[in-house]
Amino acid sequence: MASLPMRIHRFRGPVRQKVDDHLAVESPLQIQLQGTRGSAPKSVAITMRTPGQDHDLALGFLFSEGILSEPAEVVSVAHRDAKSESGRNTIVVKTAPGVIIDWQRLERHGYTTSSCGVCGKTSLEQVHAALPFPETLLKWQLDAAVISTAPDVLREAQKSFARTGGIHGVGLFSLTGELLHHAEDVGRHNAMDKVLGWAFREARLPLEDHFVVLSGRASFELVQKAAMAGIRCVVAVGAPSSLAVELAEDQSMTLCGFVKPGGFNCYCGSERITENTG
């Protein structure tokens, strides 16, 4: 359930009304990893998320943190118990025989948050070391008109946002502007992980000939996750942070912000963008 109905008091000037509204649901999800030799599941993360696409969220998180690299490493993904609330809020990823888990990497995953205490140089070095795919030699160009209209395409698909007004969206697009997959969540990083988890599960990685649209700002963490998936173009409705731009430049990515039908700003990688004047 992505939204919860609620009766509220709405004030418009001196007028008070009782109206029906919807709230975006936020609840914890515990992600656990389990080996195949009878070991007990071990908790690796707890995130506050909007229920739905939990399997993809777990896979996307583990991939973007560099713990999993390919679908063959996963035997199963399932909620611990579908009948209880705590069980529905716990998801267990069972790994294949021979998969070695880097538990120290999981303990260090906090560096990707915007409140981390590490310097930009260290962050960029860590991201570069963790990237699973080499820089692509694939050359492609993207029409500026496709970039300008993509956020509206994503917004049209965001049913939970239309209902609540309080949820983030991430959309994966083809270079022709086709929305291939999208996800919504109260956490923007969760929405990105849900999209990447879907691509991981469908064996579509790397996504070097796609671009991703963010319904809000472009943070360092979101650009980092895009880079992990081989995505070379990030389009955001809001502004990028300084470290997000630095990372995009370091990874030869195209990063656009303040995107709307009338135009946008390109902070790096503008050589990939063409203007169709015909």
C-alpha positions as a printed NumPy array, in Angstrom:
array([[  0.   ,   0.   ,   0.   ],
       [  1.676,   3.186,  -1.199],
       [ -0.839,   5.64 ,   0.28 ],
       [ -3.07 ,   5.869,   3.331],
       [ -6.423,   7.713,   3.349],
       [ -6.969,  10.292,   6.076],
       [ -9.627,  12.829,   7.017],
       [ -8.022,  16.256,   7.464],
       [ -8.935,  19.888,   8.13 ],
       [ -8.08 ,  22.115,   5.157],
       [ -7.742,  25.871,   5.685],
       [ -8.09 ,  28.297,   2.788],
       [ -8.062,  31.815,   4.173],
       [-10.812,  32.049,   6.795],
       [-12.542,  28.884,   5.526],
       [-12.086,  25.518,   7.225],
       [-13.189,  22.293,   5.509],
       [-13.075,  18.618,   6.388],
       [-11.766,  16.772,   3.337],
       [-10.373,  13.364,   2.413],
       [ -6.645,  13.223,   1.72 ],
       [ -3.969,  10.584,   1.168],
       [ -0.582,  10.246,   2.861],
       [  2.46 ,   8.543,   1.374],
       [  3.132,   5.437,   3.444],
       [  6.519,   5.233,   5.166],
       [  7.591,   2.084,   6.997],
       [ 10.88 ,   0.314,   7.748],
       [ 12.323,  -2.422,   5.578],
       [ 15.071,  -4.61 ,   6.96 ],
       [ 17.287,  -6.154,   4.279],
       [ 18.927,  -9.437,   5.249],
       [ 21.5  , -11.625,   3.495],
       [ 21.66 , -15.394,   3.878],
       [ 24.167, -17.906,   2.547],
       [ 23.178, -21.355,   1.31 ],
       [ 24.925, -23.443,   3.971],
       [ 22.255, -23.144,   6.62 ],
       [ 23.542, -19.917,   8.115],
       [ 21.042, -17.574,   9.705],
       [ 20.07 , -14.432,   7.786],
       [ 22.142, -11.401,   8.746],
       [ 20.767,  -7.865,   8.707],
       [ 22.698,  -5.519,   6.416],
       [ 20.475,  -2.423,   6.305],
       [ 17.249,  -0.884,   7.501],
       [ 15.67 ,   1.753,   5.286],
       [ 12.481,   3.766,   5.59 ],
       [ 10.585,   3.089,   2.396],
       [  7.184,   3.085,   0.729],
       [  5.997,  -0.543,   0.563],
       [  5.995,  -2.019,  -2.924],
       [  8.74 ,  -3.366,  -5.198],
       [ 10.598,  -4.485,  -2.058],
       [ 12.382,  -7.262,  -3.947],
       [ 13.801,  -4.773,  -6.432],
       [ 14.693,  -2.343,  -3.632],
       [ 16.767,  -4.999,  -1.866],
       [ 18.51 ,  -6.118,  -5.052],
       [ 19.152,  -2.544,  -6.181],
       [ 20.592,  -1.606,  -2.797],
       [ 22.922,  -4.609,  -2.718],
       [ 24.031,  -4.019,  -6.315],
       [ 24.62 ,  -0.282,  -5.92 ],
       [ 26.633,  -0.944,  -2.749],
       [ 28.857,  -3.345,  -4.695],
       [ 27.754,  -6.462,  -2.777],
       [ 26.073,  -8.219,  -5.7  ],
       [ 27.273,  -8.035,  -9.295],
       [ 25.006, -10.351, -11.323],
       [ 21.647, -12.149, -11.016],
       [ 23.323, -15.572, -10.89 ],
       [ 24.589, -14.714,  -7.408],
       [ 21.023, -14.729,  -6.074],
       [ 19.036, -17.883,  -5.318],
       [ 15.896, -16.22 ,  -3.958],
       [ 14.423, -12.978,  -2.666],
       [ 11.432, -13.162,  -0.349],
       [  9.742, -11.496,   2.583],
       [ 10.48 , -13.336,   5.804],
       [  6.795, -13.834,   6.559],
       [  3.956, -12.474,   4.444],
       [  1.425, -12.995,   7.247],
       [  2.894, -10.663,   9.889],
       [  3.751,  -6.967,   9.721],
       [  7.322,  -7.536,  10.898],
       [  7.707, -10.32 ,   8.342],
       [  6.406,  -8.119,   5.541],
       [  8.931,  -5.477,   6.618],
       [ 11.856,  -7.895,   6.398],
       [ 13.205,  -9.198,   3.112],
       [ 15.764, -11.989,   2.842],
       [ 18.147, -12.276,  -0.105],
       [ 19.617, -15.78 ,  -0.308],
       [ 22.921, -15.959,  -2.166],
       [ 24.219, -18.774,  -4.359],
       [ 26.978, -21.168,  -3.244],
       [ 30.422, -19.634,  -3.506],
       [ 29.274, -16.007,  -3.232],
       [ 31.536, -14.164,  -0.809],
       [ 29.962, -11.223,   1.011],
       [ 32.16 ,  -8.219,   1.729],
       [ 30.703,  -7.344,   5.133],
       [ 33.204,  -4.526,   5.622],
       [ 31.908,  -2.828,   2.47 ],
       [ 28.377,  -2.963,   3.88 ],
       [ 29.573,  -1.38 ,   7.103],
       [ 31.136,   1.446,   5.079],
       [ 28.1  ,   2.149,   2.872],
       [ 27.251,   5.285,   4.868],
       [ 29.748,   7.339,   2.837],
       [ 27.158,   7.694,   0.082],
       [ 24.774,   9.791,   2.193],
       [ 24.671,  13.558,   1.833],
       [ 25.457,  13.959,   5.545],
       [ 28.689,  11.954,   5.428],
       [ 31.846,  13.325,   6.918],
       [ 34.323,  12.303,   4.237],
       [ 35.815,  14.707,   1.742],
       [ 34.859,  14.841,  -1.921],
       [ 38.184,  13.45 ,  -3.071],
       [ 37.798,  10.368,  -0.886],
       [ 34.227,   9.874,  -2.063],
       [ 35.196,   9.992,  -5.721],
       [ 38.047,   7.564,  -5.176],
       [ 35.73 ,   5.128,  -3.398],
       [ 33.118,   5.316,  -6.153],
       [ 35.702,   4.849,  -8.907],
       [ 37.126,   1.783,  -7.142],
       [ 33.656,   0.253,  -6.758],
       [ 32.382,   0.688, -10.328],
       [ 31.592,  -2.779, -11.774],
       [ 31.593,  -1.755, -15.443],
       [ 34.397,  -0.151, -17.474],
       [ 33.763,   3.202, -19.108],
       [ 31.792,   2.583, -22.269],
       [ 33.121,   3.25 , -25.736],
       [ 29.549,   3.459, -26.999],
       [ 28.885,   6.813, -28.628],
       [ 25.354,   8.176, -28.63 ],
       [ 23.531,  11.476, -28.673],
       [ 20.328,  12.624, -27.038],
       [ 17.9  ,  15.182, -28.441],
       [ 17.357,  18.19 , -26.17 ],
       [ 13.62 ,  17.921, -26.811],
       [ 13.616,  14.373, -25.415],
       [ 15.318,  15.607, -22.252],
       [ 12.878,  18.512, -21.846],
       [  9.766,  16.357, -22.075],
       [ 10.95 ,  13.319, -20.082],
       [ 10.043,  14.681, -16.592],
       [  6.434,  15.199, -17.681],
       [  6.335,  11.616, -18.983],
       [  7.569,  10.402, -15.597],
       [  5.111,  12.621, -13.723],
       [  2.222,  11.201, -15.732],
       [  3.235,   7.713, -14.609],
       [  3.562,   8.693, -10.929],
       [  0.164,   7.617,  -9.62 ],
       [  1.221,   7.721,  -5.958],
       [  2.567,  11.259,  -6.316],
       [ -0.692,  12.362,  -7.924],
       [ -2.563,  10.93 ,  -4.938],
       [ -0.278,  12.167,  -2.13 ],
       [  2.007,  14.913,  -3.454],
       [  4.694,  13.535,  -1.147],
       [  6.688,  10.898,  -2.955],
       [  9.791,  10.782,  -5.169],
       [ 10.017,   9.199,  -8.589],
       [ 12.796,   7.789, -10.761],
       [ 12.304,   6.754, -14.371],
       [ 14.507,   4.771, -16.745],
       [ 14.249,   5.952, -20.359],
       [ 15.474,   4.833, -23.748],
       [ 17.398,   7.355, -25.837],
       [ 14.22 ,   7.971, -27.871],
       [ 12.318,   9.062, -24.761],
       [ 10.37 ,   5.872, -24.01 ],
       [  9.74 ,   5.292, -20.301],
       [ 10.87 ,   1.689, -19.741],
       [ 10.428,   1.416, -15.984],
       [  9.795,   3.683, -13.018],
       [  9.479,   3.534,  -9.25 ],
       [  8.158,   5.753,  -6.464],
       [  9.203,   5.989,  -2.835],
       [  9.362,   8.434,   0.075],
       [ 13.137,   8.053,  -0.199],
       [ 14.692,   9.218,  -3.463],
       [ 17.559,   6.742,  -3.031],
       [ 15.018,   3.938,  -2.552],
       [ 13.246,   4.873,  -5.769],
       [ 16.576,   4.663,  -7.596],
       [ 17.397,   1.32 ,  -5.998],
       [ 13.998,  -0.051,  -7.067],
       [ 14.732,   0.871, -10.698],
       [ 18.261,  -0.546, -10.567],
       [ 17.005,  -3.682,  -8.829],
       [ 14.544,  -4.249, -11.662],
       [ 17.338,  -3.837, -14.23 ],
       [ 19.564,  -6.188, -12.198],
       [ 16.836,  -8.821, -11.95 ],
       [ 16.095,  -8.555, -15.689],
       [ 19.827,  -8.838, -16.556],
       [ 19.758,  -5.478, -18.349],
       [ 22.925,  -4.061, -16.78 ],
       [ 24.919,  -2.091, -17.744],
       [ 22.449,   0.616, -18.798],
       [ 24.941,   2.514, -20.936],
       [ 22.429,   3.404, -23.682],
       [ 19.716,   4.721, -21.348],
       [ 19.145,   7.809, -19.241],
       [ 17.47 ,   8.257, -15.89 ],
       [ 15.072,  10.992, -14.745],
       [ 14.843,  12.157, -11.132],
       [ 11.722,  13.922,  -9.88 ],
       [ 13.77 ,  16.083,  -7.496],
       [ 17.353,  17.195,  -7.077],
       [ 20.452,  15.322,  -8.223],
       [ 22.483,  14.379,  -5.157],
       [ 25.905,  12.756,  -5.055],
       [ 24.293,   9.498,  -3.896],
       [ 21.901,   9.3  ,  -6.86 ],
       [ 24.598,  10.084,  -9.429],
       [ 26.804,   7.455,  -7.755],
       [ 24.074,   4.818,  -8.062],
       [ 23.535,   5.75 , -11.724],
       [ 27.268,   5.418, -12.374],
       [ 27.291,   1.975, -10.734],
       [ 24.662,   0.859, -13.277],
       [ 26.627,   2.231, -16.228],
       [ 24.133,   5.066, -16.827],
       [ 25.823,   7.998, -18.572],
       [ 23.051,  10.605, -18.419],
       [ 21.127,  11.852, -15.375],
       [ 18.222,  14.278, -15.821],
       [ 16.801,  16.025, -12.76 ],
       [ 13.817,  18.292, -12.197],
       [ 15.764,  20.057,  -9.439],
       [ 19.323,  21.217,  -8.95 ],
       [ 22.458,  19.092,  -8.649],
       [ 24.845,  19.38 ,  -5.727],
       [ 28.46 ,  20.433,  -6.264],
       [ 29.758,  16.943,  -5.5  ],
       [ 27.191,  15.385,  -7.837],
       [ 28.552,  17.533, -10.674],
       [ 32.126,  16.672,  -9.709],
       [ 31.319,  12.961,  -9.78 ],
       [ 29.482,  13.246, -13.105],
       [ 32.458,  15.04 , -14.625],
       [ 34.849,  12.439, -13.222],
       [ 32.778,   9.643, -14.783],
       [ 32.261,  11.403, -18.149],
       [ 28.515,  11.572, -17.53 ],
       [ 25.935,  14.051, -18.804],
       [ 24.124,  15.806, -15.956],
       [ 21.131,  18.095, -16.494],
       [ 19.099,  20.   , -13.918],
       [ 16.068,  22.293, -13.68 ],
       [ 14.599,  20.342, -16.571],
       [ 11.206,  21.478, -17.86 ],
       [  9.472,  21.802, -21.251],
       [ 11.03 ,  25.215, -21.839],
       [ 14.611,  24.021, -21.418],
       [ 17.208,  22.957, -18.864],
       [ 20.726,  23.498, -17.575],
       [ 23.526,  21.112, -18.532],
       [ 26.376,  20.977, -16.011],
       [ 28.648,  18.523, -17.839],
       [ 28.633,  16.211, -20.841],
       [ 26.811,  18.636, -23.148],
       [ 28.558,  17.097, -26.178],
       [ 26.004,  14.272, -26.044],
       [ 23.069,  16.661, -26.49 ],
       [ 21.81 ,  17.691, -29.919],
       [ 19.32 ,  20.353, -30.923],
       [ 16.851,  19.232, -33.547],
       [ 15.884,  22.464, -35.297],
       [ 14.065,  20.767, -38.102]])
